[in-house]
Amino acid sequence: MKNNAPKSGFFSTRILLACTLCSLAALLGVVSLPAPGGQRGAALASSYAAPTQVGATSTSMPCPGPAICGQTCSLDPFGYKAFDLVPVHGIAPGGEAFMPVWGYQATQCGNHGRQVLACQGGNNNGATCSTAADCPGGTCNLIQTWNGCAPDPFPFCYGLQEADEGDFDFNNCDSSEGCGDNCGDVICVKSGVNGCEQFDLRCKHMKPPDSAPPGTTDACNYCNRCVSDFTDAWPYIDHTITCSIGSDLGIDANTSDPSRIDFPNNVIVYRAPTRFEEFSDFWDNPIDDDYTWDMESPGHELFDTDKEFDYHAGCSDETHGRIHVEFSSDQSIDHFTDDDWGAANAWWRGLRQAADSSDSPNPPRCYVKSSVNPGVPCPSGDPDADCSLHDPMAVVVGVPSLDCADDPYHGTDEIHPVLALAEVPEIRDRLR
């Protein structure tokens, strides 16, 4: 193992630039976003930008990005599709959507979200409240939330299975190929000495989505869907041999063609307290080598499930959503931590050393938290179990995506690949 021990001193802002194999579409020249044209949706209070649809601009302009399949499109602001990206918090300086929500969230909870009273700071941070007395050590404030308005990713992930990604994606751009062809898929349900003795439709053996009507027993009503059923953007649908092998090995779900639905034309910016989740190396998962993180989402922005993956399980703010973030170590941190560049890479060398030191995620989790919790001994059990510890604030720029191969039912959305990540330890978690 290389000596990656950090040297003394480091920049107050730690920046990662990461390109991954999954970012191929983002490298095709379609990631720059011009300022969106026009305003859509109901007018917001003066402190908020009017929501605009990143997947589509006005009818007089092409969709954002240079020649995204020559697409022009328009959008009914009161009829967002489930996986349109709606920047309800406005636009970042570079033109990217800032902490957007899915179209389904904006439709169900409104562009403003729902106004609820919640504790900010103190012992009951994140819990609902009526008065300040419910929030010892904190305050009881109105917050915007899209909690309870999560879209169901399964119809999108499963409905596109067996689509012709090569003809749909840039630069062939055949919109008719962005449709699934899986209603007739069959699987062997009974094997014998001479091979398969009974075949049956695959969809009959897949559980239906959470959004299915009561009594639905299979997924047969959700096959052969098209991209245009779910978004007015032109995503990159990705079929990888790696994910197909993962499905065959039982590592991934059986939704690997496409395995991912990426929005490289709709790069976003997200800013929130952030915790380290884990480093999944070859021995943990032979098809993965990712550093994974979770960003806190009190408003449940860009969150596709309200049932799993709490940000702070067991703590008062576990009701908050999370944004899952990933980047490949092979294509990012491994390239700039072999050599000692002094303050320029000291923090990242320390993180890599912590991640490589053990199969447990606790050392790197503690390392990240120690930057805003001086004196915390590392490692010392799971630091996330201590609800009193702060998380460092981070800003992430990356591609919003659906990881269908990993889990098409829950926690499917993520920012992957990360194009840039900056951790600012001096900015403490404002919500604790």
C-alpha distance (Angstrom), angle and dihedral (degrees) to the residues before:
residue distance angle dihedral
M1 . . .
K2 3.76 . .
N3 3.77 119.1 .
N4 3.80 102.7 -107.5
A5 3.79 97.3 163.6
P6 3.81 111.6 147.2
K7 3.76 122.3 -115.4
S8 3.77 122.5 -133.6
G9 3.78 118.5 -75.8
F10 3.80 130.1 25.2
F11 3.78 140.1 -167.9
S12 3.78 115.0 -87.4
T13 3.80 89.2 -127.4
R14 3.80 116.4 52.7
I15 3.78 113.9 -159.3
L16 3.79 128.8 -167.1
L17 3.78 123.1 -167.9
A18 3.78 109.3 -164.5
C19 3.80 132.6 -179.3
T20 3.80 118.1 -178.6
L21 3.77 136.4 -173.5
C22 3.78 87.9 -107.2
S23 3.82 89.3 59.7
L24 3.80 92.7 69.5
A25 3.77 92.0 114.7
A26 3.79 90.8 48.8
L27 3.79 89.1 57.0
L28 3.80 93.2 55.7
G29 3.78 92.1 86.3
V30 3.79 98.3 -95.5
V31 3.76 103.4 107.9
S32 3.80 101.9 87.5
L33 3.77 113.7 98.0
P34 3.80 121.1 -155.9
A35 3.77 118.3 -148.2
P36 3.80 105.2 -75.3
G37 3.77 115.2 -107.3
G38 3.76 119.1 -118.9
Q39 3.78 131.1 -13.7
R40 3.77 126.6 -85.9
G41 3.76 135.5 -167.7
A42 3.74 131.8 25.5
A43 3.79 116.2 -33.5
L44 3.79 113.0 -96.0
A45 3.78 129.2 -145.2
S46 3.80 113.5 -74.5
S47 3.80 91.6 -100.5
Y48 3.82 91.8 64.1
A49 3.79 131.6 62.5
A50 3.76 116.6 -119.4
P51 3.80 109.4 -99.5
T52 3.78 115.7 -104.2
Q53 3.77 128.3 -174.1
V54 3.77 112.0 -113.7
G55 3.78 93.3 -167.3
A56 3.77 91.1 59.6
T57 3.77 138.8 21.4
S58 3.77 130.8 -166.6
T59 3.79 122.0 -47.4
S60 3.81 90.7 -105.8
M61 3.81 93.6 59.8
P62 3.81 134.5 58.6
C63 3.77 117.1 -114.3
P64 3.82 113.7 -84.2
G65 3.77 118.4 -74.7
P66 3.80 130.8 47.4
A67 3.80 111.1 -62.1
I68 3.77 99.1 -29.4
C69 3.74 92.8 -169.2
G70 3.82 87.7 -47.0
Q71 3.78 89.3 -77.4
T72 3.77 123.4 170.3
C73 3.76 118.5 -177.9
S74 3.76 146.2 164.7
L75 3.76 132.0 -153.5
D76 3.76 138.0 -151.1
P77 3.82 102.1 -130.2
F78 3.79 90.2 -151.8
G79 3.78 93.5 51.6
Y80 3.78 108.0 50.5
K81 3.77 116.0 174.8
A82 3.81 116.1 -119.1
F83 3.81 96.6 -99.4
D84 3.77 102.4 32.1
L85 3.80 110.7 125.2
V86 3.79 112.2 -121.2
P87 3.85 116.3 -171.7
V88 3.78 97.5 -147.9
H89 3.82 90.5 166.7
G90 3.77 93.5 51.9
I91 3.79 134.5 -112.3
A92 3.82 128.3 -47.4
P93 3.83 118.3 -124.0
G94 3.80 91.0 -97.7
G95 3.81 92.4 54.9
E96 3.79 96.1 -100.5
A97 3.78 122.5 133.8
F98 3.82 109.8 -98.4
M99 3.80 113.0 -136.6
P100 3.81 95.3 -29.4
V101 3.79 128.8 -171.2
W102 3.77 129.4 -136.2
G103 3.79 116.8 -97.1
Y104 3.80 91.3 -112.1
Q105 3.81 89.7 57.0
A106 3.80 91.8 50.9
T107 3.79 91.2 47.5
Q108 3.79 96.2 47.6
C109 3.81 100.3 36.1
G110 3.80 99.4 23.8
N111 3.78 132.1 -118.1
H112 3.81 88.4 -74.5
G113 3.79 94.3 47.3
R114 3.77 118.9 -140.4
Q115 3.78 119.2 -49.9
V116 3.80 110.3 -130.3
L117 3.79 133.9 164.6
A118 3.80 112.8 -116.5
C119 3.79 136.9 165.6
Q120 3.77 114.6 -103.0
G121 3.77 113.0 -161.7
G122 3.78 127.4 -12.6
N123 3.77 131.0 70.8
N124 3.80 95.9 -44.0
N125 3.78 97.6 44.2
G126 3.80 110.3 165.3
A127 3.80 96.1 14.0
T128 3.80 120.1 122.5
C129 3.79 114.7 -103.1
S130 3.79 143.9 -177.1
T131 3.81 101.6 -158.9
A132 3.79 138.4 3.7
A133 3.80 88.2 -93.9
D134 3.80 87.7 73.3
C135 3.81 90.5 59.3
P136 3.83 110.4 58.2
G137 3.77 108.1 -166.1
G138 3.80 92.4 9.3
T139 3.79 143.5 57.0
C140 3.80 135.4 -98.2
N141 3.80 108.1 -125.6
L142 3.78 140.2 164.3
I143 3.79 112.7 -104.9
Q144 3.78 133.6 -176.8
T145 3.77 114.1 -117.5
W146 3.77 138.7 172.3
N147 3.80 90.6 -166.2
G148 3.80 110.9 145.6
C149 3.80 93.6 25.6
A150 3.80 99.8 87.7
P151 3.82 118.7 149.3
D152 3.78 119.1 -127.1
P153 3.83 109.8 -118.3
F154 3.81 96.9 -166.4
P155 3.83 98.8 82.0
F156 3.83 89.1 51.4
C157 3.82 95.6 45.2
Y158 3.80 97.4 40.9
G159 3.79 96.9 35.5
L160 3.82 92.3 61.2
Q161 3.80 96.3 49.5
E162 3.83 112.8 133.0
A163 3.81 92.5 17.6
D164 3.81 117.2 151.1
E165 3.80 98.6 -108.0
G166 3.79 94.7 176.5
D167 3.78 94.2 59.6
F168 3.80 95.6 38.6
D169 3.82 98.2 48.2
F170 3.78 128.2 76.2
N171 2.93 124.2 -44.5
N172 3.82 103.5 19.5
C173 3.79 89.7 47.1
D174 3.78 101.4 -174.8
S175 3.80 103.7 164.3
S176 3.81 92.0 -164.3
E177 3.82 89.5 65.5
G178 3.80 93.9 60.7
C179 3.79 91.1 88.2
G180 3.78 132.5 98.4
D181 3.78 123.1 -112.0
N182 3.78 101.4 -166.5
C183 3.80 108.4 107.0
G184 3.80 89.7 100.7
D185 3.81 97.2 43.7
V186 3.79 111.6 131.3
I187 3.78 132.2 -164.1
C188 3.78 133.5 -167.5
V189 3.79 110.5 -101.0
K190 3.81 98.4 172.4
S191 3.78 126.5 35.5
G192 3.79 127.7 -166.9
V193 3.78 140.3 175.4
N194 3.79 90.1 -77.2
G195 3.77 95.5 47.2
C196 3.77 128.2 -97.5
E197 3.78 113.6 9.2
Q198 3.79 99.1 178.3
F199 3.79 132.9 30.3
D200 3.77 126.7 -169.0
L201 3.78 138.4 177.1
R202 3.79 111.6 -77.5
C203 3.78 93.2 -137.9
K204 3.82 91.4 61.9
H205 3.78 89.2 64.5
M206 3.79 98.2 47.9
K207 3.76 119.8 85.6
P208 3.81 116.0 -116.2
P209 3.80 122.8 -110.0
D210 3.78 120.9 -87.3
S211 3.79 89.0 -109.6
A212 3.82 93.5 58.6
P213 3.81 117.0 118.3
P214 3.81 115.4 -95.7
G215 3.77 111.8 -82.5
T216 3.82 95.8 30.9
T217 3.79 106.9 140.4
D218 3.81 104.9 -177.2
A219 3.80 144.6 17.8
C220 3.79 98.5 -108.0
N221 3.80 93.6 113.5
Y222 3.81 91.2 58.0
C223 3.81 103.7 58.4
N224 3.81 128.4 103.5
R225 3.81 96.3 32.1
C226 3.81 125.1 153.5
V227 3.79 134.0 -132.0
S228 3.79 89.4 -116.8
D229 3.81 89.7 61.6
F230 3.80 89.4 67.3
T231 3.82 109.4 28.3
D232 3.79 143.2 13.4
A233 3.80 89.1 -144.8
W234 3.81 121.0 92.2
P235 3.80 104.2 -121.9
Y236 3.78 127.1 -172.4
I237 3.81 109.9 -110.8
D238 3.76 109.9 -155.1
H239 3.80 129.7 -155.7
T240 3.80 111.8 -175.9
I241 3.78 128.5 -177.3
T242 3.80 88.5 -139.7
C243 3.79 93.2 60.5
S244 3.80 91.7 43.8
I245 3.80 89.5 55.0
G246 3.80 88.2 47.0
S247 3.80 90.1 55.5
D248 3.81 90.8 49.4
L249 3.81 89.6 51.2
G250 3.79 92.3 47.7
I251 3.82 92.6 -114.9
D252 3.79 94.3 113.5
A253 3.78 132.3 34.9
N254 3.80 117.7 -93.8
T255 3.80 92.2 -99.5
S256 3.78 103.4 93.6
D257 3.82 104.1 128.0
P258 2.98 91.8 92.6
S259 3.78 97.7 12.5
R260 3.80 94.2 178.3
I261 3.78 138.7 25.9
D262 3.80 107.3 -155.5
F263 3.81 129.2 -175.2
P264 3.84 102.0 -153.1
N265 3.78 89.4 156.2
N266 3.80 89.5 60.1
V267 3.81 105.3 52.1
I268 3.81 110.3 178.2
V269 3.80 138.9 -160.1
Y270 3.79 121.5 -134.7
R271 3.81 127.2 -175.6
A272 3.80 121.1 -172.6
P273 3.81 145.4 115.7
T274 3.79 106.6 -66.7
R275 3.80 135.5 -157.7
F276 3.79 129.8 -164.9
E277 3.80 111.9 -115.0
E278 3.79 107.5 -176.2
F279 3.77 148.8 -54.0
S280 3.78 110.0 -116.6
D281 3.81 106.2 -159.9
F282 3.80 128.9 -178.9
W283 3.79 93.8 -83.9
D284 3.80 92.0 52.4
N285 3.78 94.2 44.6
P286 3.82 120.1 0.2
I287 3.82 92.8 -154.9
D288 3.80 95.6 49.7
D289 3.79 139.1 58.8
D290 3.78 101.6 169.9
Y291 3.76 138.1 145.9
T292 3.80 105.1 -140.2
W293 3.80 127.8 -161.4
D294 3.80 138.1 177.2
M295 3.78 123.7 -138.5
E296 3.79 119.6 -157.4
S297 3.78 116.1 -112.7
P298 3.83 111.3 -173.5
G299 3.79 89.4 173.1
H300 3.83 93.1 45.7
E301 3.80 90.5 -123.4
L302 3.81 112.6 177.2
F303 3.78 90.9 2.4
D304 3.79 118.3 141.2
T305 3.79 100.8 -169.8
D306 3.76 137.5 43.6
K307 3.81 93.8 -172.1
E308 3.79 108.6 63.3
F309 3.78 143.7 29.3
D310 3.78 104.3 41.6
Y311 3.77 114.7 -162.0
H312 3.81 94.4 -131.3
A313 3.79 108.4 13.9
G314 3.79 111.8 -157.5
C315 3.82 94.0 17.5
S316 3.77 129.4 100.2
D317 3.78 92.2 -104.1
E318 3.80 95.8 53.9
T319 3.80 86.1 109.4
H320 3.81 87.3 73.2
G321 3.77 119.7 99.2
R322 3.76 124.2 -122.5
I323 3.77 137.7 -138.2
H324 3.79 112.5 -142.8
V325 3.82 114.5 -140.8
E326 3.81 128.9 -168.7
F327 3.78 140.9 175.8
S328 3.79 131.4 171.3
S329 3.81 114.6 -108.5
D330 3.81 90.5 -152.6
Q331 3.77 91.2 61.0
S332 3.80 100.1 37.0
I333 3.79 129.5 15.6
D334 3.82 94.9 28.0
H335 3.79 89.2 61.8
F336 3.78 98.0 57.0
T337 3.79 105.3 32.7
D338 3.82 103.1 60.4
D339 3.80 92.0 84.0
D340 3.78 129.4 47.3
W341 3.79 109.2 -112.4
G342 3.77 93.6 169.8
A343 3.78 116.7 -130.1
A344 3.81 92.0 -3.7
N345 3.80 94.6 73.8
A346 3.82 105.7 7.5
W347 3.81 95.4 110.4
W348 3.80 93.3 48.3
R349 3.81 92.0 47.4
G350 3.78 87.9 53.7
L351 3.80 91.4 50.5
R352 3.79 92.0 49.5
Q353 3.78 91.3 48.9
A354 3.80 90.6 51.1
A355 3.82 92.2 47.6
D356 3.82 92.4 48.3
S357 3.80 94.6 45.0
S358 3.80 97.2 75.8
D359 3.79 144.9 7.5
S360 3.80 86.3 -122.5
P361 3.82 118.0 92.0
N362 3.81 90.4 -142.6
P363 3.85 99.4 89.1
P364 3.85 95.1 55.8
R365 3.82 91.1 40.0
C366 3.77 90.2 53.7
Y367 3.80 91.9 44.0
V368 3.81 91.3 55.8
K369 3.82 93.4 45.7
S370 3.80 92.4 46.9
S371 3.80 90.6 69.0
V372 3.83 89.6 70.0
N373 3.80 99.1 24.7
P374 3.81 105.3 56.8
G375 3.78 114.9 -158.1
V376 3.79 97.1 26.4
P377 3.82 106.4 141.9
C378 3.79 112.7 -125.3
P379 2.88 125.6 -117.7
S380 3.75 100.8 18.8
G381 3.80 110.6 144.4
D382 3.79 119.8 -70.0
P383 3.82 107.4 -25.9
D384 3.81 90.5 -160.9
A385 3.81 88.5 67.7
D386 3.81 88.8 66.9
C387 3.80 103.9 82.0
S388 3.82 92.0 -168.5
L389 3.82 94.3 67.1
H390 3.78 120.2 98.6
D391 3.79 126.3 -131.7
P392 3.81 121.7 -135.3
M393 3.77 118.3 -110.0
A394 3.81 115.0 -113.8
V395 3.78 137.5 -176.0
V396 3.81 116.3 -146.9
V397 3.79 128.2 -169.6
G398 3.78 113.9 -168.6
V399 3.76 152.5 116.1
P400 3.82 118.2 -65.9
S401 3.77 107.9 -132.6
L402 3.78 146.8 169.2
D403 3.80 114.1 -131.5
C404 3.79 98.8 -153.0
A405 3.80 94.8 168.4
D406 3.79 92.7 57.4
D407 3.80 97.8 48.6
P408 3.81 124.5 -24.4
Y409 3.81 92.8 -170.3
H410 3.82 109.0 50.4
G411 3.78 137.8 13.8
T412 3.79 90.0 9.2
D413 3.79 97.3 140.7
E414 3.79 121.9 84.0
I415 3.76 144.9 145.7
H416 3.79 101.5 -103.7
P417 2.91 127.5 -177.7
V418 3.77 101.5 30.0
L419 3.79 109.1 -147.5
A420 3.81 94.9 -172.6
L421 3.78 135.8 2.0
A422 3.79 125.7 -173.2
E423 3.77 122.1 -175.1
V424 3.79 115.1 -161.2
P425 3.81 107.5 -166.8
E426 3.79 95.2 -175.8
I427 3.82 89.7 64.8
R428 3.78 103.0 76.2
D429 3.76 125.3 -155.9
R430 3.81 100.5 -75.9
L431 3.78 93.5 -158.7
R432 3.79 98.4 61.8
